[in-house]
């Protein structure tokens, strides 16, 4: 077997040059000068690589492991912490996701479970895992102070946050393995691990970063990925959308008036707004990938979250205005059961909510694949907001009887029951309401009544 080529340095010393493995120790030795103690205790500095003699040392941030991502206005902070502290920090986020098996389909296979078991064994035996990535959504006042804090202060700030503002955006498999390893060996809890925090003031920045991180890895469908930061999203919209009341299914509460919406249904509204489609079929992998790309493009816009809150706010305002109509008792034909009877019934229907949100998204951003300038988007959003305000003002002066005539529920109930053959009820209704509300937007919200909308399908 031929000998490895000898460098000039090796020729002088009579030894062969051996390439160092890419471990953390070897990399740092190649980049930085090593310091040893000479005679009399003096320090002697020696270069450990030939290239170090001519190449300048890289510039680094000496006091902080924090970097600002200018693309989505997030702070990336690399830290070291004990495993038990990390698991305590993300306990709520982990439990809310229901465990790793719930999220990722492939982990149900025998081979994937065996891989995770091997990971657990490696952790118990002292293995070091790649950093997990934790997303944190801060309030504006806290986010503005991030750049002025040290890494230690930033970690303390994260630990002081409401648990709903913290989410695991990359590393659920490793978190599951760490939990299992800790159950097997308590000493795992005191070992150091790397944690990268992504700190933002907007949920969509974390979603964009998460979609990029998970591209090419074990596949999640789009809905599962958005659910990771779901609670942060709910906190954000609750604080920004006036009149919105978010209901949790776990509380057993049902919608009783306009402006009330189930929390999990807001996920779908967020998805259709970003994808600009009334139907998102997460069962079809190819379709999901295209939708994911559309959503990723939308989420990369720093104003995306603001625009969603504005559109959701428009839905809430229209819903509350319609809720004023309550059909007089005894006027309904008890022999005929109708779906839409009182004002609040319209947006109690999720397809109706999806139709309005999608119609507004298309009006502002255009069809999927179309790119409009920020100025154009803002102009269209302003026009939409003014139209909703004009409609709201018009409805307030109507009597209850005239409001009922405006809504035209008799026409709606007849039209929606006909439907289209070949489509599921859910898909048909989403398409029905999309076309209906596109008419409302095209007419600048200035219709005398809603009948033309209900006849558009």
VOGU-3710 file (C-alpha; in Angstrom, 3 decimals, decimal comma):
1> xxxxxxxxxx> 0,000/0,000/0,000  1,586/3,363/-0,995  2,439/5,840/1,678  0,424/9,063/2,026  2,065/12,144/0,437  4,386/13,983/2,796  4,152/17,732/3,329  7,188/20,002/3,669  6,575/20,063/7,416  6,513/16,274/7,496
11> xxxxxxxxxx> 9,695/16,057/5,423  11,568/18,089/8,018  10,395/16,009/10,944  10,497/12,687/9,167  6,827/11,953/9,849  3,874/11,567/7,479  1,105/14,152/7,456  -2,138/12,692/8,795  -5,467/14,427/8,089  -7,422/15,155/11,269
21> xxxxxxxxxx> -10,998/13,894/11,644  -13,690/16,593/11,687  -14,411/16,525/15,379  -15,101/19,672/17,354  -11,612/19,462/18,891  -9,872/19,085/15,541  -11,809/21,917/13,937  -11,033/24,352/16,736  -7,374/23,357/16,666  -7,165/24,064/12,937
31> xxxxxxxxxx> -8,786/27,487/13,269  -7,249/28,854/16,430  -3,671/29,013/17,802  -2,921/26,582/20,625  -1,303/27,816/23,818  1,214/25,795/25,841  3,431/26,564/28,799  7,163/26,920/28,146  10,119/27,167/30,487  9,582/29,444/33,452
41> xxxxxxxxxx> 5,819/29,260/33,025  5,758/31,576/30,003  3,037/30,980/27,421  4,112/29,879/23,955  1,691/30,130/21,055  2,055/27,715/18,144  0,013/27,537/14,961  -1,535/24,134/14,466  -2,061/24,376/10,712  0,093/25,626/7,883
51> xxxxxxxxxx> -2,761/27,705/6,429  -3,115/29,590/9,719  0,197/31,374/9,058  -1,178/33,281/6,092  -4,972/33,240/6,581  -6,472/35,850/8,938  -8,433/34,637/11,931  -12,224/34,660/11,402  -14,185/37,399/13,108  -16,496/36,155/15,817
61> xxxxxxxxxx> -18,854/37,692/18,350  -16,806/37,395/21,499  -19,547/38,154/24,018  -22,647/36,484/22,598  -23,805/33,461/20,596  -26,654/35,495/19,091  -27,229/36,226/15,416  -29,989/38,297/13,805  -31,797/36,702/10,874  -32,649/39,784/8,823
71> xxxxxxxxxx> -34,747/37,711/6,401  -37,556/37,072/8,902  -36,444/39,354/11,764  -35,624/36,558/14,219  -32,815/36,244/16,757  -30,946/32,926/16,660  -29,276/32,147/19,997  -27,124/29,053/20,565  -26,915/27,987/24,207  -25,809/25,124/26,448
81> xxxxxxxxxx> -28,073/23,892/29,221  -28,667/20,805/31,325  -30,959/18,231/29,763  -33,359/18,321/32,702  -33,689/22,111/32,407  -34,448/21,804/28,690  -37,095/19,135/29,230  -38,731/21,226/31,937  -38,736/24,279/29,659  -40,480/22,489/26,767
91> xxxxxxxxxx> -42,719/20,173/28,819  -45,917/22,074/27,955  -44,992/22,349/24,281  -44,195/18,640/24,116  -47,383/17,511/25,846  -49,550/19,776/23,693  -48,262/18,002/20,626  -49,238/14,617/22,020  -45,820/13,015/21,591  -43,698/12,303/18,568
101> xxxxxxxxxx> -45,766/9,392/17,266  -48,745/11,692/16,824  -46,813/14,123/14,687  -44,713/12,114/12,306  -46,203/9,294/10,296  -43,005/7,350/9,582  -42,193/6,927/13,275  -44,939/4,312/13,426  -42,853/1,948/11,323  -40,735/-0,766/12,924
111> xxxxxxxxxx> -37,500/0,588/11,461  -38,121/4,115/12,764  -38,878/2,847/16,271  -35,654/0,808/16,219  -33,706/3,923/15,203  -35,151/5,871/18,119  -34,327/3,050/20,526  -30,736/3,174/19,313  -30,735/6,951/19,861  -31,905/6,417/23,451
121> xxxxxxxxxx> -29,129/3,888/24,064  -26,556/6,295/22,614  -27,759/9,123/24,873  -27,490/6,923/27,963  -23,944/6,056/26,866  -22,985/9,749/26,616  -23,740/10,673/22,992  -24,040/14,371/22,077  -27,043/15,223/19,884  -27,309/18,029/17,318
131> xxxxxxxxxx> -28,986/21,160/18,731  -32,741/21,146/19,133  -34,476/24,305/17,925  -36,988/26,016/20,203  -39,229/28,810/18,959  -40,267/31,657/21,240  -42,770/34,405/20,391  -42,196/37,495/22,521  -44,338/40,546/23,030  -43,079/43,618/21,187
141> xxxxxxxxxx> -41,596/45,298/24,271  -39,567/42,176/25,152  -38,484/41,553/21,561  -37,100/45,078/21,187  -34,780/44,469/24,150  -33,328/41,177/22,855  -30,380/42,753/21,033  -29,247/44,465/24,245  -29,123/41,322/26,387  -26,370/38,797/26,920
151> xxxxxxxxxx> -26,903/35,096/26,156  -27,474/34,347/29,847  -30,051/37,126/30,132  -31,779/35,913/26,976  -32,141/32,386/28,326  -33,607/33,820/31,537  -36,044/35,867/29,445  -37,163/32,753/27,570  -37,619/30,796/30,792  -39,849/33,557/32,193
161> xxxxxxxxxx> -42,303/33,375/29,271  -45,775/31,861/29,252  -45,457/28,194/28,256  -47,829/28,777/25,328  -45,256/31,093/23,752  -42,674/28,289/23,538  -42,672/25,572/20,870  -40,336/22,881/19,566  -39,887/23,653/15,886  -37,107/21,131/15,181
171> xxxxxxxxxx> -36,153/18,249/17,467  -39,273/16,387/18,574  -37,608/13,024/17,924  -34,579/14,019/19,984  -36,813/15,357/22,764  -38,697/12,048/22,898  -35,409/10,143/23,026  -34,069/12,416/25,779  -37,196/11,857/27,879  -36,890/8,076/27,494
181> xxxxxxxxxx> -33,154/8,151/28,244  -33,756/10,216/31,404  -36,294/7,640/32,580  -33,644/4,931/32,164  -30,737/6,857/33,687  -31,286/9,915/35,968  -27,689/11,047/35,301  -28,753/12,054/31,786  -30,563/15,018/33,339  -27,357/16,720/34,523
191> xxxxxxxxxx> -25,554/16,419/31,188  -25,128/19,475/28,980  -26,895/19,732/25,615  -27,101/22,328/22,873  -30,298/24,301/22,407  -30,855/26,906/19,706  -33,558/29,468/20,413  -35,349/31,237/17,570  -36,859/34,365/19,095  -39,440/36,376/17,189
201> xxxxxxxxxx> -42,321/38,774/17,747  -44,401/37,140/14,998  -45,638/33,567/14,680  -45,314/33,470/10,900  -41,540/34,067/11,149  -41,229/30,860/13,172  -43,486/28,983/10,773  -41,350/30,065/7,818  -38,169/29,028/9,612  -39,728/25,698/10,621
211> xxxxxxxxxx> -40,828/24,887/7,060  -37,296/25,530/5,813  -35,722/23,454/8,601  -37,971/20,446/7,995  -37,630/20,402/4,202  -36,117/17,083/3,139  -36,458/15,497/6,585  -39,011/13,019/7,913  -42,176/14,468/6,329  -44,837/16,292/8,273
221> xxxxxxxxxx> -47,973/17,447/6,595  -48,505/21,188/6,550  -51,210/21,207/9,221  -49,019/19,302/11,702  -46,210/21,797/11,233  -48,489/24,783/11,858  -49,911/23,045/14,941  -46,419/23,127/16,465  -46,691/26,891/16,944  -50,485/26,815/17,213
231> xxxxxxxxxx> -50,756/28,189/20,751  -48,410/31,052/19,969  -50,587/31,855/16,962  -53,744/31,890/19,102  -52,124/34,249/21,615  -51,092/36,558/18,796  -54,502/36,787/17,085  -56,337/37,142/20,400  -54,218/40,177/21,197  -54,610/41,802/17,781
241> xxxxxxxxxx> -58,172/41,003/16,626  -60,825/43,077/18,403  -64,068/41,266/19,192  -62,589/37,784/18,702  -63,355/35,195/21,362  -61,457/31,924/20,970  -63,216/28,803/22,251  -61,348/25,664/23,326  -63,028/22,314/22,696  -61,584/21,011/25,948
251> xxxxxxxxxx> -63,691/23,576/27,825  -66,879/22,168/26,316  -68,099/25,620/25,224  -70,058/26,050/22,015  -70,548/29,082/19,821  -73,479/31,166/21,060  -72,900/34,529/19,352  -71,006/36,256/16,570  -67,261/36,631/17,008  -66,780/33,259/18,707
261> xxxxxxxxxx> -64,642/30,657/16,916  -63,143/27,312/17,902  -59,362/27,474/18,323  -58,538/24,474/16,135  -60,688/25,846/13,284  -58,479/28,942/13,187  -55,613/26,699/12,031  -57,464/25,915/8,812  -58,238/29,592/8,267  -54,535/30,385/8,720
271> xxxxxxxxxx> -53,601/27,663/6,214  -56,069/28,657/3,497  -55,069/32,301/3,884  -51,406/31,454/3,305  -52,047/28,907/0,542  -54,786/30,996/-1,141  -56,851/27,845/-1,660  -60,194/26,863/-0,193  -59,291/23,172/-0,253  -56,066/21,786/1,208
281> xxxxxxxxxx> -55,794/18,022/0,756  -52,993/16,973/3,111  -53,486/13,323/2,137  -51,964/13,913/-1,283  -48,219/14,283/-0,832  -47,563/16,049/-4,159  -50,417/18,498/-3,657  -49,226/19,095/-0,103  -45,719/19,938/-1,292  -47,018/22,552/-3,729
291> xxxxxxxxxx> -49,261/23,984/-1,017  -46,314/24,005/1,349  -44,270/26,034/-1,138  -47,137/28,510/-1,593  -47,495/28,822/2,167  -43,735/29,197/2,660  -43,666/32,046/0,156  -46,513/33,807/1,965  -45,037/33,261/5,433  -41,725/34,773/4,323
301> xxxxxxxxxx> -43,478/38,154/4,111  -42,936/40,051/7,364  -46,470/41,500/7,070  -48,130/38,111/6,599  -49,226/37,761/10,216  -50,502/41,351/10,262  -52,505/40,767/7,087  -54,032/37,580/8,483  -55,109/39,391/11,636  -56,685/42,130/9,520
311> xxxxxxxxxx> -58,614/39,622/7,405  -59,659/37,621/10,465  -60,753/40,892/12,050  -62,924/41,585/8,984  -64,560/38,168/9,382  -65,248/38,857/13,069  -66,781/42,264/12,348  -69,078/40,919/9,623  -70,033/37,977/11,844  -70,980/40,275/14,738
321> xxxxxxxxxx> -72,971/42,536/12,380  -74,909/39,546/10,989  -75,566/38,208/14,502  -77,967/41,062/15,130  -80,522/39,225/12,992  -82,544/36,752/15,021  -85,598/35,249/13,419  -88,831/35,929/15,306  -90,080/32,990/17,357  -92,980/31,098/15,818
331> xxxxxxxxxx> -92,183/32,373/12,332  -90,203/29,277/11,351  -91,851/26,264/9,757  -91,073/23,490/12,221  -91,757/20,854/9,570  -88,878/22,158/7,462  -85,430/22,118/9,083  -83,234/24,859/7,645  -79,510/25,191/8,178  -79,187/28,982/8,075
341> xxxxxxxxxx> -81,874/30,683/10,090  -80,330/33,281/12,423  -77,514/35,688/11,654  -74,898/33,824/13,702  -75,598/30,600/11,768  -73,682/31,698/8,658  -70,171/31,751/10,108  -70,932/28,894/12,467  -70,255/27,012/9,230  -66,515/26,435/8,750
351> xxxxxxxxxx> -66,865/26,270/4,940  -68,364/29,783/5,040  -65,399/31,056/7,098  -62,956/29,340/4,740  -64,724/30,826/1,713  -64,522/34,399/3,019  -60,884/34,146/4,179  -59,778/32,576/0,867  -61,669/35,163/-1,178  -59,947/37,969/0,747
361> xxxxxxxxxx> -56,526/36,310/0,392  -56,988/36,044/-3,379  -58,111/39,666/-3,546  -54,974/40,857/-1,732  -52,248/38,462/-2,928  -53,645/37,077/-6,193  -53,818/33,446/-7,245  -51,091/30,967/-6,180  -47,958/31,658/-8,208  -48,775/35,353/-8,640
371> xxxxxxxxxx> -46,398/37,768/-6,898  -47,577/41,271/-6,070  -45,470/44,076/-4,653  -45,799/45,024/-1,002  -47,255/48,387/-1,996  -49,887/46,695/-4,168  -50,784/44,252/-1,386  -51,146/47,082/1,135  -53,295/49,089/-1,274  -55,605/46,126/-1,867
381> xxxxxxxxxx> -55,784/45,357/1,846  -56,707/48,977/2,558  -59,468/48,843/-0,056  -60,756/45,604/1,474  -60,764/47,095/4,971  -62,642/50,162/3,786  -65,219/47,958/2,053  -65,851/45,953/5,231  -66,190/49,180/7,247  -68,718/50,501/4,722
391> xxxxxxxxxx> -70,740/47,270/4,901  -70,623/47,304/8,690  -71,877/50,914/8,745  -74,713/50,048/6,336  -75,868/47,040/8,360  -75,990/48,985/11,631  -78,778/51,262/10,409  -80,946/48,425/9,091  -83,864/47,177/11,139  -83,800/43,521/12,136
401> xxxxxxxxxx> -86,418/42,758/9,495  -84,440/44,513/6,736  -81,232/42,828/7,913  -82,946/39,467/7,462  -83,943/40,445/3,933  -80,362/41,542/3,215  -78,978/38,171/4,307  -81,312/36,252/1,958  -81,065/33,003/3,879  -84,012/31,468/2,031
411> xxxxxxxxxx> -82,087/31,664/-1,239  -78,927/30,426/0,476  -80,641/27,359/1,965  -82,135/26,442/-1,403  -78,929/27,031/-3,387  -76,565/25,134/-1,110  -78,759/22,029/-0,987  -78,543/21,599/-4,775  -74,754/21,335/-4,811  -72,579/19,747/-7,481
421> xxxxxxxxxx> -72,434/16,045/-8,156  -69,005/14,399/-7,923  -67,788/16,565/-4,999  -67,823/15,808/-1,297  -70,168/17,992/0,747  -67,249/19,752/2,446  -65,423/20,523/-0,811  -68,624/21,657/-2,529  -69,515/24,039/0,291  -66,040/25,551/0,404
431> xxxxxxxxxx> -66,181/26,233/-3,316  -69,767/27,531/-2,982  -68,869/30,100/-0,342  -65,613/31,095/-2,070  -67,527/32,060/-5,213  -70,210/33,739/-3,102  -67,824/36,011/-1,223  -65,796/36,769/-4,343  -68,969/38,397/-5,680  -69,274/40,448/-2,477
441> xxxxxxxxxx> -65,670/41,658/-2,841  -66,019/42,358/-6,571  -69,011/44,553/-5,760  -67,000/46,453/-3,126  -69,336/45,206/-0,365  -72,038/47,529/-1,744  -74,775/44,978/-2,488  -78,386/45,738/-1,637  -78,727/42,128/-0,466  -76,695/38,899/-0,523
451> xxxxxxx> -78,863/37,029/-3,054  -76,427/37,582/-5,990  -73,707/35,978/-3,864  -75,740/32,866/-3,117  -76,592/32,458/-6,810  -72,981/32,705/-8,023  -72,210/28,988/-7,682
//
